[in-house]
Amino acid sequence: MAHWLQAASQHRAADLNSASAEQLAATLVGVGAAKAQAIIRYRDEVGPFRSVEELEEVKGIGPSVVKRN
C-alpha cells in the first residue's frame, strides 16, 4: 500500500496525507478553505487516506469533486 496519495489537477498535485489546508485549497478543484479544513479534520480523526475516493467520506466532498481531481 502506498504511504501517500496524490490528487492531481491540471499539472498540480497535493499529497492528501501531508498537504496543508492551504495547499489542498490551492490544488483541488472545487475545494476551498472550508472543505480543505474538513479534509484535514477527517485525516486527523480517521487517519491517512487509503484512496482518493475516500475523500467522499469527508462532509461536503462528493463524487463530482473527486472526479474533477
C-alpha positions in Angstrom: 0.0 0.0 0.0 1.3 3.5 -0.9 2.3 5.7 2.1 1.0 8.7 0.3 -1.9 9.5 -2.1 -1.7 12.2 -4.7 -4.7 14.1 -6.1 -3.7 15.9 -9.3 -5.5 18.7 -11.0 -4.1 20.1 -14.3 -0.4 19.5 -13.6 -0.6 20.4 -9.9 -0.6 17.8 -7.2 -1.1 17.5 -3.5 -0.4 14.7 -1.1 -3.7 14.1 0.7 -1.9 12.8 3.7 0.5 15.6 4.3 -0.7 18.7 2.5 -1.8 21.7 4.4 -5.3 23.1 4.1 -3.9 26.0 2.1 -2.2 23.5 -0.3 -5.3 21.5 -0.7 -7.5 24.5 -1.4 -5.0 25.8 -4.0 -4.7 22.4 -5.7 -8.0 20.7 -5.6 -10.8 21.8 -8.0 -14.0 22.6 -6.1 -12.2 22.7 -2.7 -12.0 26.0 -0.9 -10.8 26.8 2.6 -13.7 25.3 4.5 -13.6 21.9 2.6 -9.8 21.8 2.9 -10.2 22.2 6.7 -12.8 19.4 6.6 -10.2 17.2 4.8 -7.6 17.9 7.4 -10.1 17.3 10.2 -11.1 13.9 8.7 -7.4 13.0 8.2 -6.7 13.8 11.9 -9.7 11.9 13.2 -9.7 8.8 10.9 -6.1 8.6 9.8 -4.4 8.6 6.4 -6.4 8.4 3.3 -6.1 4.9 1.6 -7.6 6.1 -1.7 -8.5 9.3 -3.4 -12.1 8.0 -3.5 -12.1 8.1 0.3 -12.4 11.9 0.0 -16.1 11.2 -0.5 -16.3 10.3 3.2 -15.5 13.9 4.1 -18.5 16.1 4.7 -19.0 18.4 1.8 -17.0 16.4 -0.7 -19.0 14.3 -3.2 -18.2 12.2 -6.2 -18.2 15.2 -8.5 -15.3 16.8 -6.6 -13.4 13.5 -6.6 -14.0 13.0 -10.3 -12.7 16.5 -11.1 -9.4 15.8 -9.3 
